[in-house]
Amino acid sequence: MSRVKDLWTRYRVVIVMIPSLIGLHWGWNELQKSGILMSTDSQQQEEGPFLPSVPPPALVMPPMPDFDKMKRDQK
């Protein structure tokens, strides 16, 4: 029994804090998923600080050079 008592006296903070942190993270995750605390305006926007409101333009490849025409021009 003294080993359990020694374990509790040495690691009391760890034994209490790790399950507490896990519970807090799980609870915060559940609140964010449920959307109870969000107003209807913010639910419609769904914009974060790093997400642009306008999507970036699509990348357009430049036209490929016509190698056959270049060869004909060189002759």
C-alpha positions in Angstrom: 0.0 0.0 0.0 2.9 2.3 0.6 3.8 2.2 -3.2 0.4 3.5 -4.1 0.6 6.2 -1.4 4.1 7.1 -2.6 2.9 7.3 -6.2 0.0 9.6 -5.2 2.2 11.9 -3.2 4.8 12.2 -6.0 2.6 12.5 -9.0 -0.6 14.0 -7.6 -0.6 16.9 -10.0 0.0 14.7 -13.1 -2.7 12.2 -12.0 -5.3 15.0 -11.6 -4.3 17.4 -14.5 -3.9 15.0 -17.4 -7.5 13.7 -17.2 -8.7 17.3 -16.6 -6.9 18.6 -19.7 -8.3 15.7 -21.8 -11.8 16.4 -20.5 -11.5 20.1 -21.2 -10.3 19.5 -24.8 -13.1 17.0 -25.4 -15.7 19.4 -24.0 -14.4 22.3 -26.1 -14.4 20.2 -29.2 -18.0 19.1 -28.6 -19.1 22.7 -28.1 -17.5 23.8 -31.3 -19.1 20.9 -33.2 -22.6 21.6 -31.8 -22.6 25.3 -32.7 -24.7 26.2 -29.6 -22.6 29.2 -28.8 -22.5 30.6 -32.3 -24.8 33.3 -33.5 -26.6 32.8 -36.8 -24.5 35.5 -38.5 -21.2 33.8 -37.7 -22.6 30.4 -38.7 -23.3 31.7 -42.2 -19.9 33.3 -42.7 -17.6 30.4 -41.5 -14.5 32.4 -42.3 -11.3 32.1 -40.3 -8.5 34.5 -40.0 -6.3 32.7 -42.5 -9.0 31.8 -45.0 -9.5 34.4 -47.8 -13.0 35.5 -48.6 -12.3 35.3 -52.3 -10.8 32.2 -53.7 -7.4 32.6 -55.5 -7.5 32.7 -59.3 -6.9 29.4 -61.1 -3.4 28.9 -62.4 -3.3 29.0 -66.2 -0.5 27.3 -68.0 1.1 29.4 -70.8 0.8 27.9 -74.3 3.4 25.4 -75.3 5.8 26.6 -77.9 5.4 25.1 -81.4 8.7 23.3 -81.8 7.8 22.2 -85.4 7.2 25.8 -86.4 10.5 26.8 -84.8 12.4 24.1 -86.8 10.7 25.2 -90.1 11.6 28.8 -89.4 15.3 27.9 -88.8 15.7 26.3 -92.2 
